[in-house]
Amino acid sequence: MFRQTAFGIALTALVLASGLTTVPIPNHTFTNTSTRNKLLSLFSSQVAISTPTFKPTELEKSVFEQINRYRASKGLSKLTLNASITRQARIHSQNMAQGKTPFSHRGFEGRVKAITIPYNSAAENVAFNLGYSNPAAEAVSGWVKSPGHLKNIKGNYNLTGIGVATNSQGEVYLTQMFFHTR
């Protein structure tokens, strides 16, 4: 996945972990960390990577707006941003970016329990990308094209939280959590 730019070749990679819901999705598997590591190894050995700087809060706002536009275009109600949910999503993205946890949904139940609001259901989408000029748009585009992620985006949820973190290698980690409150 190389993208030609006016300045030469830029590395681009988008990896999505399967959307996670509180109800298992049959025949739906997770993208594991070894896939991400193989991609990074392959790309970094072939291309010098420049690391653009992104403001995580701006990327979070962009994901929120894009998801709500998508939901509105499908006749679904918009989600409300929740600070407690956002805090947990940020912590997860930061932990993945810092290598404290693998790129995955590991710890999802703990994140949900840490959010002290009564809920009926919860779900999570995560994405990792590198080398895109608009990582939020790439993540949302990837999620919309993925059945498991799309199920979460279109799900019967009313609250959301989005957390984005970057690291010195230019990797961008995005987590979006969805809640349906009682």
PyMOL CGO cylinders between C-alpha atoms (Angstrom):
from pymol import cmd
from pymol.cgo import CYLINDER

trace = [
    CYLINDER, 0.00, 0.00, 0.00, 2.17, 2.81, -1.21, 0.3, 1, 1, 1, 1, 1, 1,
    CYLINDER, 2.17, 2.81, -1.21, 0.78, 6.19, -2.18, 0.3, 1, 1, 1, 1, 1, 1,
    CYLINDER, 0.78, 6.19, -2.18, 2.61, 8.35, -4.70, 0.3, 1, 1, 1, 1, 1, 1,
    CYLINDER, 2.61, 8.35, -4.70, 2.86, 11.98, -3.62, 0.3, 1, 1, 1, 1, 1, 1,
    CYLINDER, 2.86, 11.98, -3.62, 4.42, 15.10, -5.07, 0.3, 1, 1, 1, 1, 1, 1,
    CYLINDER, 4.42, 15.10, -5.07, 7.38, 14.50, -2.74, 0.3, 1, 1, 1, 1, 1, 1,
    CYLINDER, 7.38, 14.50, -2.74, 7.93, 10.85, -3.67, 0.3, 1, 1, 1, 1, 1, 1,
    CYLINDER, 7.93, 10.85, -3.67, 6.56, 7.70, -2.15, 0.3, 1, 1, 1, 1, 1, 1,
    CYLINDER, 6.56, 7.70, -2.15, 4.88, 7.88, 1.23, 0.3, 1, 1, 1, 1, 1, 1,
    CYLINDER, 4.88, 7.88, 1.23, 4.24, 4.84, 3.36, 0.3, 1, 1, 1, 1, 1, 1,
    CYLINDER, 4.24, 4.84, 3.36, 0.62, 4.13, 4.10, 0.3, 1, 1, 1, 1, 1, 1,
    CYLINDER, 0.62, 4.13, 4.10, -0.83, 1.31, 6.10, 0.3, 1, 1, 1, 1, 1, 1,
    CYLINDER, -0.83, 1.31, 6.10, -4.22, 0.88, 7.70, 0.3, 1, 1, 1, 1, 1, 1,
    CYLINDER, -4.22, 0.88, 7.70, -4.90, -2.01, 10.04, 0.3, 1, 1, 1, 1, 1, 1,
    CYLINDER, -4.90, -2.01, 10.04, -8.25, -2.58, 11.69, 0.3, 1, 1, 1, 1, 1, 1,
    CYLINDER, -8.25, -2.58, 11.69, -9.03, -4.90, 14.56, 0.3, 1, 1, 1, 1, 1, 1,
    CYLINDER, -9.03, -4.90, 14.56, -12.42, -6.49, 14.17, 0.3, 1, 1, 1, 1, 1, 1,
    CYLINDER, -12.42, -6.49, 14.17, -15.20, -4.44, 15.69, 0.3, 1, 1, 1, 1, 1, 1,
    CYLINDER, -15.20, -4.44, 15.69, -16.04, -5.76, 19.14, 0.3, 1, 1, 1, 1, 1, 1,
    CYLINDER, -16.04, -5.76, 19.14, -19.53, -5.82, 20.56, 0.3, 1, 1, 1, 1, 1, 1,
    CYLINDER, -19.53, -5.82, 20.56, -20.92, -7.23, 23.76, 0.3, 1, 1, 1, 1, 1, 1,
    CYLINDER, -20.92, -7.23, 23.76, -22.60, -9.82, 21.55, 0.3, 1, 1, 1, 1, 1, 1,
    CYLINDER, -22.60, -9.82, 21.55, -20.14, -12.10, 19.68, 0.3, 1, 1, 1, 1, 1, 1,
    CYLINDER, -20.14, -12.10, 19.68, -20.19, -11.90, 15.90, 0.3, 1, 1, 1, 1, 1, 1,
    CYLINDER, -20.19, -11.90, 15.90, -20.09, -15.41, 14.33, 0.3, 1, 1, 1, 1, 1, 1,
    CYLINDER, -20.09, -15.41, 14.33, -17.14, -16.13, 12.02, 0.3, 1, 1, 1, 1, 1, 1,
    CYLINDER, -17.14, -16.13, 12.02, -15.53, -12.78, 12.90, 0.3, 1, 1, 1, 1, 1, 1,
    CYLINDER, -15.53, -12.78, 12.90, -11.84, -12.86, 13.82, 0.3, 1, 1, 1, 1, 1, 1,
    CYLINDER, -11.84, -12.86, 13.82, -9.44, -10.31, 15.22, 0.3, 1, 1, 1, 1, 1, 1,
    CYLINDER, -9.44, -10.31, 15.22, -6.48, -8.81, 13.38, 0.3, 1, 1, 1, 1, 1, 1,
    CYLINDER, -6.48, -8.81, 13.38, -3.57, -9.76, 15.59, 0.3, 1, 1, 1, 1, 1, 1,
    CYLINDER, -3.57, -9.76, 15.59, -0.48, -7.85, 16.58, 0.3, 1, 1, 1, 1, 1, 1,
    CYLINDER, -0.48, -7.85, 16.58, 1.80, -10.03, 14.46, 0.3, 1, 1, 1, 1, 1, 1,
    CYLINDER, 1.80, -10.03, 14.46, 0.02, -8.81, 11.30, 0.3, 1, 1, 1, 1, 1, 1,
    CYLINDER, 0.02, -8.81, 11.30, 0.67, -5.20, 12.34, 0.3, 1, 1, 1, 1, 1, 1,
    CYLINDER, 0.67, -5.20, 12.34, 4.31, -5.96, 13.16, 0.3, 1, 1, 1, 1, 1, 1,
    CYLINDER, 4.31, -5.96, 13.16, 4.86, -7.73, 9.81, 0.3, 1, 1, 1, 1, 1, 1,
    CYLINDER, 4.86, -7.73, 9.81, 3.41, -4.73, 7.95, 0.3, 1, 1, 1, 1, 1, 1,
    CYLINDER, 3.41, -4.73, 7.95, 5.63, -2.30, 9.85, 0.3, 1, 1, 1, 1, 1, 1,
    CYLINDER, 5.63, -2.30, 9.85, 8.69, -4.45, 9.31, 0.3, 1, 1, 1, 1, 1, 1,
    CYLINDER, 8.69, -4.45, 9.31, 8.00, -4.76, 5.58, 0.3, 1, 1, 1, 1, 1, 1,
    CYLINDER, 8.00, -4.76, 5.58, 7.29, -1.07, 5.08, 0.3, 1, 1, 1, 1, 1, 1,
    CYLINDER, 7.29, -1.07, 5.08, 10.04, 0.33, 7.26, 0.3, 1, 1, 1, 1, 1, 1,
    CYLINDER, 10.04, 0.33, 7.26, 12.65, -1.78, 5.50, 0.3, 1, 1, 1, 1, 1, 1,
    CYLINDER, 12.65, -1.78, 5.50, 11.60, -0.40, 2.12, 0.3, 1, 1, 1, 1, 1, 1,
    CYLINDER, 11.60, -0.40, 2.12, 10.80, 3.26, 2.73, 0.3, 1, 1, 1, 1, 1, 1,
    CYLINDER, 10.80, 3.26, 2.73, 12.15, 6.03, 4.91, 0.3, 1, 1, 1, 1, 1, 1,
    CYLINDER, 12.15, 6.03, 4.91, 9.21, 7.12, 7.01, 0.3, 1, 1, 1, 1, 1, 1,
    CYLINDER, 9.21, 7.12, 7.01, 8.56, 10.75, 7.77, 0.3, 1, 1, 1, 1, 1, 1,
    CYLINDER, 8.56, 10.75, 7.77, 6.51, 11.25, 10.90, 0.3, 1, 1, 1, 1, 1, 1,
    CYLINDER, 6.51, 11.25, 10.90, 3.88, 13.95, 10.53, 0.3, 1, 1, 1, 1, 1, 1,
    CYLINDER, 3.88, 13.95, 10.53, 2.53, 15.45, 13.71, 0.3, 1, 1, 1, 1, 1, 1,
    CYLINDER, 2.53, 15.45, 13.71, -1.17, 15.26, 14.44, 0.3, 1, 1, 1, 1, 1, 1,
    CYLINDER, -1.17, 15.26, 14.44, -3.22, 16.77, 17.22, 0.3, 1, 1, 1, 1, 1, 1,
    CYLINDER, -3.22, 16.77, 17.22, -5.11, 13.86, 18.78, 0.3, 1, 1, 1, 1, 1, 1,
    CYLINDER, -5.11, 13.86, 18.78, -8.03, 16.00, 19.94, 0.3, 1, 1, 1, 1, 1, 1,
    CYLINDER, -8.03, 16.00, 19.94, -8.56, 17.31, 16.40, 0.3, 1, 1, 1, 1, 1, 1,
    CYLINDER, -8.56, 17.31, 16.40, -8.52, 13.74, 15.05, 0.3, 1, 1, 1, 1, 1, 1,
    CYLINDER, -8.52, 13.74, 15.05, -11.02, 12.69, 17.74, 0.3, 1, 1, 1, 1, 1, 1,
    CYLINDER, -11.02, 12.69, 17.74, -13.33, 15.54, 16.76, 0.3, 1, 1, 1, 1, 1, 1,
    CYLINDER, -13.33, 15.54, 16.76, -13.01, 14.58, 13.10, 0.3, 1, 1, 1, 1, 1, 1,
    CYLINDER, -13.01, 14.58, 13.10, -13.91, 10.92, 13.78, 0.3, 1, 1, 1, 1, 1, 1,
    CYLINDER, -13.91, 10.92, 13.78, -16.90, 12.03, 15.86, 0.3, 1, 1, 1, 1, 1, 1,
    CYLINDER, -16.90, 12.03, 15.86, -18.19, 14.35, 13.13, 0.3, 1, 1, 1, 1, 1, 1,
    CYLINDER, -18.19, 14.35, 13.13, -17.64, 11.79, 10.34, 0.3, 1, 1, 1, 1, 1, 1,
    CYLINDER, -17.64, 11.79, 10.34, -19.40, 9.00, 12.24, 0.3, 1, 1, 1, 1, 1, 1,
    CYLINDER, -19.40, 9.00, 12.24, -22.37, 11.25, 13.03, 0.3, 1, 1, 1, 1, 1, 1,
    CYLINDER, -22.37, 11.25, 13.03, -22.58, 12.40, 9.39, 0.3, 1, 1, 1, 1, 1, 1,
    CYLINDER, -22.58, 12.40, 9.39, -22.58, 8.76, 8.30, 0.3, 1, 1, 1, 1, 1, 1,
    CYLINDER, -22.58, 8.76, 8.30, -25.28, 7.83, 10.83, 0.3, 1, 1, 1, 1, 1, 1,
    CYLINDER, -25.28, 7.83, 10.83, -27.43, 10.81, 9.79, 0.3, 1, 1, 1, 1, 1, 1,
    CYLINDER, -27.43, 10.81, 9.79, -27.07, 9.81, 6.12, 0.3, 1, 1, 1, 1, 1, 1,
    CYLINDER, -27.07, 9.81, 6.12, -28.55, 6.42, 7.04, 0.3, 1, 1, 1, 1, 1, 1,
    CYLINDER, -28.55, 6.42, 7.04, -31.45, 7.94, 9.01, 0.3, 1, 1, 1, 1, 1, 1,
    CYLINDER, -31.45, 7.94, 9.01, -29.90, 7.03, 12.36, 0.3, 1, 1, 1, 1, 1, 1,
    CYLINDER, -29.90, 7.03, 12.36, -29.77, 9.31, 15.38, 0.3, 1, 1, 1, 1, 1, 1,
    CYLINDER, -29.77, 9.31, 15.38, -26.52, 11.11, 16.09, 0.3, 1, 1, 1, 1, 1, 1,
    CYLINDER, -26.52, 11.11, 16.09, -24.33, 9.95, 18.93, 0.3, 1, 1, 1, 1, 1, 1,
    CYLINDER, -24.33, 9.95, 18.93, -23.57, 12.16, 21.92, 0.3, 1, 1, 1, 1, 1, 1,
    CYLINDER, -23.57, 12.16, 21.92, -19.94, 12.50, 22.96, 0.3, 1, 1, 1, 1, 1, 1,
    CYLINDER, -19.94, 12.50, 22.96, -19.33, 11.43, 26.56, 0.3, 1, 1, 1, 1, 1, 1,
    CYLINDER, -19.33, 11.43, 26.56, -16.23, 12.54, 28.49, 0.3, 1, 1, 1, 1, 1, 1,
    CYLINDER, -16.23, 12.54, 28.49, -15.97, 9.35, 30.59, 0.3, 1, 1, 1, 1, 1, 1,
    CYLINDER, -15.97, 9.35, 30.59, -16.15, 7.13, 27.53, 0.3, 1, 1, 1, 1, 1, 1,
    CYLINDER, -16.15, 7.13, 27.53, -13.64, 9.34, 25.71, 0.3, 1, 1, 1, 1, 1, 1,
    CYLINDER, -13.64, 9.34, 25.71, -11.24, 9.09, 28.65, 0.3, 1, 1, 1, 1, 1, 1,
    CYLINDER, -11.24, 9.09, 28.65, -11.27, 5.27, 28.49, 0.3, 1, 1, 1, 1, 1, 1,
    CYLINDER, -11.27, 5.27, 28.49, -10.89, 5.29, 24.69, 0.3, 1, 1, 1, 1, 1, 1,
    CYLINDER, -10.89, 5.29, 24.69, -7.90, 7.64, 24.99, 0.3, 1, 1, 1, 1, 1, 1,
    CYLINDER, -7.90, 7.64, 24.99, -6.23, 5.48, 27.62, 0.3, 1, 1, 1, 1, 1, 1,
    CYLINDER, -6.23, 5.48, 27.62, -6.59, 2.43, 25.37, 0.3, 1, 1, 1, 1, 1, 1,
    CYLINDER, -6.59, 2.43, 25.37, -5.17, 4.25, 22.34, 0.3, 1, 1, 1, 1, 1, 1,
    CYLINDER, -5.17, 4.25, 22.34, -2.30, 5.63, 24.43, 0.3, 1, 1, 1, 1, 1, 1,
    CYLINDER, -2.30, 5.63, 24.43, -1.51, 2.18, 25.80, 0.3, 1, 1, 1, 1, 1, 1,
    CYLINDER, -1.51, 2.18, 25.80, -1.42, 0.71, 22.29, 0.3, 1, 1, 1, 1, 1, 1,
    CYLINDER, -1.42, 0.71, 22.29, 0.71, 3.60, 20.96, 0.3, 1, 1, 1, 1, 1, 1,
    CYLINDER, 0.71, 3.60, 20.96, 3.20, 3.16, 23.83, 0.3, 1, 1, 1, 1, 1, 1,
    CYLINDER, 3.20, 3.16, 23.83, 3.33, -0.62, 23.39, 0.3, 1, 1, 1, 1, 1, 1,
    CYLINDER, 3.33, -0.62, 23.39, 1.83, -1.26, 26.84, 0.3, 1, 1, 1, 1, 1, 1,
    CYLINDER, 1.83, -1.26, 26.84, -0.92, -3.35, 25.28, 0.3, 1, 1, 1, 1, 1, 1,
    CYLINDER, -0.92, -3.35, 25.28, -1.14, -5.00, 21.87, 0.3, 1, 1, 1, 1, 1, 1,
    CYLINDER, -1.14, -5.00, 21.87, -3.23, -3.54, 19.07, 0.3, 1, 1, 1, 1, 1, 1,
    CYLINDER, -3.23, -3.54, 19.07, -6.44, -5.30, 20.03, 0.3, 1, 1, 1, 1, 1, 1,
    CYLINDER, -6.44, -5.30, 20.03, -9.61, -5.14, 22.10, 0.3, 1, 1, 1, 1, 1, 1,
    CYLINDER, -9.61, -5.14, 22.10, -7.78, -6.60, 25.10, 0.3, 1, 1, 1, 1, 1, 1,
    CYLINDER, -7.78, -6.60, 25.10, -9.20, -5.08, 28.27, 0.3, 1, 1, 1, 1, 1, 1,
    CYLINDER, -9.20, -5.08, 28.27, -12.50, -4.04, 26.68, 0.3, 1, 1, 1, 1, 1, 1,
    CYLINDER, -12.50, -4.04, 26.68, -14.59, -5.33, 29.61, 0.3, 1, 1, 1, 1, 1, 1,
    CYLINDER, -14.59, -5.33, 29.61, -12.40, -3.40, 32.06, 0.3, 1, 1, 1, 1, 1, 1,
    CYLINDER, -12.40, -3.40, 32.06, -12.80, -0.19, 30.04, 0.3, 1, 1, 1, 1, 1, 1,
    CYLINDER, -12.80, -0.19, 30.04, -16.57, -0.65, 30.02, 0.3, 1, 1, 1, 1, 1, 1,
    CYLINDER, -16.57, -0.65, 30.02, -16.65, -1.31, 33.79, 0.3, 1, 1, 1, 1, 1, 1,
    CYLINDER, -16.65, -1.31, 33.79, -14.56, 1.82, 34.42, 0.3, 1, 1, 1, 1, 1, 1,
    CYLINDER, -14.56, 1.82, 34.42, -17.34, 3.91, 32.86, 0.3, 1, 1, 1, 1, 1, 1,
    CYLINDER, -17.34, 3.91, 32.86, -19.90, 4.21, 35.60, 0.3, 1, 1, 1, 1, 1, 1,
    CYLINDER, -19.90, 4.21, 35.60, -23.03, 4.76, 33.59, 0.3, 1, 1, 1, 1, 1, 1,
    CYLINDER, -23.03, 4.76, 33.59, -25.92, 2.28, 33.36, 0.3, 1, 1, 1, 1, 1, 1,
    CYLINDER, -25.92, 2.28, 33.36, -25.92, 0.70, 29.91, 0.3, 1, 1, 1, 1, 1, 1,
    CYLINDER, -25.92, 0.70, 29.91, -27.62, -2.06, 27.92, 0.3, 1, 1, 1, 1, 1, 1,
    CYLINDER, -27.62, -2.06, 27.92, -24.87, -2.68, 25.39, 0.3, 1, 1, 1, 1, 1, 1,
    CYLINDER, -24.87, -2.68, 25.39, -21.41, -1.50, 24.44, 0.3, 1, 1, 1, 1, 1, 1,
    CYLINDER, -21.41, -1.50, 24.44, -19.06, -1.95, 21.50, 0.3, 1, 1, 1, 1, 1, 1,
    CYLINDER, -19.06, -1.95, 21.50, -15.64, -0.83, 20.35, 0.3, 1, 1, 1, 1, 1, 1,
    CYLINDER, -15.64, -0.83, 20.35, -13.81, -0.16, 17.08, 0.3, 1, 1, 1, 1, 1, 1,
    CYLINDER, -13.81, -0.16, 17.08, -10.04, 0.25, 16.93, 0.3, 1, 1, 1, 1, 1, 1,
    CYLINDER, -10.04, 0.25, 16.93, -7.74, 1.19, 14.07, 0.3, 1, 1, 1, 1, 1, 1,
    CYLINDER, -7.74, 1.19, 14.07, -4.04, 1.71, 13.54, 0.3, 1, 1, 1, 1, 1, 1,
    CYLINDER, -4.04, 1.71, 13.54, -2.57, 3.60, 10.64, 0.3, 1, 1, 1, 1, 1, 1,
    CYLINDER, -2.57, 3.60, 10.64, 0.68, 5.06, 9.46, 0.3, 1, 1, 1, 1, 1, 1,
    CYLINDER, 0.68, 5.06, 9.46, 1.57, 7.47, 6.68, 0.3, 1, 1, 1, 1, 1, 1,
    CYLINDER, 1.57, 7.47, 6.68, -1.83, 8.95, 5.87, 0.3, 1, 1, 1, 1, 1, 1,
    CYLINDER, -1.83, 8.95, 5.87, -2.31, 12.70, 5.74, 0.3, 1, 1, 1, 1, 1, 1,
    CYLINDER, -2.31, 12.70, 5.74, -5.79, 12.26, 7.27, 0.3, 1, 1, 1, 1, 1, 1,
    CYLINDER, -5.79, 12.26, 7.27, -5.67, 9.29, 9.65, 0.3, 1, 1, 1, 1, 1, 1,
    CYLINDER, -5.67, 9.29, 9.65, -9.17, 9.94, 11.00, 0.3, 1, 1, 1, 1, 1, 1,
    CYLINDER, -9.17, 9.94, 11.00, -10.74, 9.75, 7.54, 0.3, 1, 1, 1, 1, 1, 1,
    CYLINDER, -10.74, 9.75, 7.54, -8.76, 6.59, 6.72, 0.3, 1, 1, 1, 1, 1, 1,
    CYLINDER, -8.76, 6.59, 6.72, -9.91, 4.89, 9.93, 0.3, 1, 1, 1, 1, 1, 1,
    CYLINDER, -9.91, 4.89, 9.93, -13.57, 5.82, 9.41, 0.3, 1, 1, 1, 1, 1, 1,
    CYLINDER, -13.57, 5.82, 9.41, -13.41, 4.74, 5.77, 0.3, 1, 1, 1, 1, 1, 1,
    CYLINDER, -13.41, 4.74, 5.77, -11.92, 1.40, 6.80, 0.3, 1, 1, 1, 1, 1, 1,
    CYLINDER, -11.92, 1.40, 6.80, -14.52, 0.90, 9.52, 0.3, 1, 1, 1, 1, 1, 1,
    CYLINDER, -14.52, 0.90, 9.52, -17.40, 1.64, 7.14, 0.3, 1, 1, 1, 1, 1, 1,
    CYLINDER, -17.40, 1.64, 7.14, -16.07, -0.97, 4.68, 0.3, 1, 1, 1, 1, 1, 1,
    CYLINDER, -16.07, -0.97, 4.68, -15.76, -3.63, 7.41, 0.3, 1, 1, 1, 1, 1, 1,
    CYLINDER, -15.76, -3.63, 7.41, -18.98, -5.52, 8.34, 0.3, 1, 1, 1, 1, 1, 1,
    CYLINDER, -18.98, -5.52, 8.34, -18.11, -5.86, 12.05, 0.3, 1, 1, 1, 1, 1, 1,
    CYLINDER, -18.11, -5.86, 12.05, -17.09, -2.22, 12.44, 0.3, 1, 1, 1, 1, 1, 1,
    CYLINDER, -17.09, -2.22, 12.44, -20.05, -1.02, 10.40, 0.3, 1, 1, 1, 1, 1, 1,
    CYLINDER, -20.05, -1.02, 10.40, -22.40, -3.00, 12.64, 0.3, 1, 1, 1, 1, 1, 1,
    CYLINDER, -22.40, -3.00, 12.64, -21.09, -0.98, 15.58, 0.3, 1, 1, 1, 1, 1, 1,
    CYLINDER, -21.09, -0.98, 15.58, -21.30, 2.34, 13.73, 0.3, 1, 1, 1, 1, 1, 1,
    CYLINDER, -21.30, 2.34, 13.73, -24.91, 1.66, 12.70, 0.3, 1, 1, 1, 1, 1, 1,
    CYLINDER, -24.91, 1.66, 12.70, -25.83, 0.04, 16.02, 0.3, 1, 1, 1, 1, 1, 1,
    CYLINDER, -25.83, 0.04, 16.02, -28.48, 1.09, 18.50, 0.3, 1, 1, 1, 1, 1, 1,
    CYLINDER, -28.48, 1.09, 18.50, -26.16, 3.30, 20.52, 0.3, 1, 1, 1, 1, 1, 1,
    CYLINDER, -26.16, 3.30, 20.52, -26.62, 6.82, 21.86, 0.3, 1, 1, 1, 1, 1, 1,
    CYLINDER, -26.62, 6.82, 21.86, -23.26, 7.66, 23.48, 0.3, 1, 1, 1, 1, 1, 1,
    CYLINDER, -23.26, 7.66, 23.48, -19.72, 7.47, 22.17, 0.3, 1, 1, 1, 1, 1, 1,
    CYLINDER, -19.72, 7.47, 22.17, -16.18, 8.29, 23.14, 0.3, 1, 1, 1, 1, 1, 1,
    CYLINDER, -16.18, 8.29, 23.14, -13.19, 8.56, 20.85, 0.3, 1, 1, 1, 1, 1, 1,
    CYLINDER, -13.19, 8.56, 20.85, -9.54, 8.40, 21.80, 0.3, 1, 1, 1, 1, 1, 1,
    CYLINDER, -9.54, 8.40, 21.80, -6.56, 8.96, 19.52, 0.3, 1, 1, 1, 1, 1, 1,
    CYLINDER, -6.56, 8.96, 19.52, -2.88, 8.60, 20.33, 0.3, 1, 1, 1, 1, 1, 1,
    CYLINDER, -2.88, 8.60, 20.33, 0.28, 8.86, 18.26, 0.3, 1, 1, 1, 1, 1, 1,
    CYLINDER, 0.28, 8.86, 18.26, 3.85, 7.83, 18.89, 0.3, 1, 1, 1, 1, 1, 1,
    CYLINDER, 3.85, 7.83, 18.89, 7.30, 8.87, 17.69, 0.3, 1, 1, 1, 1, 1, 1,
    CYLINDER, 7.30, 8.87, 17.69, 7.17, 6.37, 14.80, 0.3, 1, 1, 1, 1, 1, 1,
    CYLINDER, 7.17, 6.37, 14.80, 4.20, 8.26, 13.32, 0.3, 1, 1, 1, 1, 1, 1,
    CYLINDER, 4.20, 8.26, 13.32, 1.73, 5.51, 14.18, 0.3, 1, 1, 1, 1, 1, 1,
    CYLINDER, 1.73, 5.51, 14.18, -1.81, 6.68, 14.89, 0.3, 1, 1, 1, 1, 1, 1,
    CYLINDER, -1.81, 6.68, 14.89, -4.07, 4.56, 17.12, 0.3, 1, 1, 1, 1, 1, 1,
    CYLINDER, -4.07, 4.56, 17.12, -7.79, 5.23, 17.21, 0.3, 1, 1, 1, 1, 1, 1,
    CYLINDER, -7.79, 5.23, 17.21, -10.40, 3.79, 19.56, 0.3, 1, 1, 1, 1, 1, 1,
    CYLINDER, -10.40, 3.79, 19.56, -14.12, 4.48, 19.39, 0.3, 1, 1, 1, 1, 1, 1,
    CYLINDER, -14.12, 4.48, 19.39, -16.43, 3.10, 22.05, 0.3, 1, 1, 1, 1, 1, 1,
    CYLINDER, -16.43, 3.10, 22.05, -20.21, 2.95, 21.69, 0.3, 1, 1, 1, 1, 1, 1,
    CYLINDER, -20.21, 2.95, 21.69, -22.79, 2.72, 24.49, 0.3, 1, 1, 1, 1, 1, 1,
    CYLINDER, -22.79, 2.72, 24.49, -26.54, 2.34, 24.63, 0.3, 1, 1, 1, 1, 1, 1,
    CYLINDER, -26.54, 2.34, 24.63, -27.66, 3.70, 27.99, 0.3, 1, 1, 1, 1, 1, 1,
    CYLINDER, -27.66, 3.70, 27.99, -30.68, 2.53, 29.93, 0.3, 1, 1, 1, 1, 1, 1,
]
cmd.load_cgo(trace, "trace")
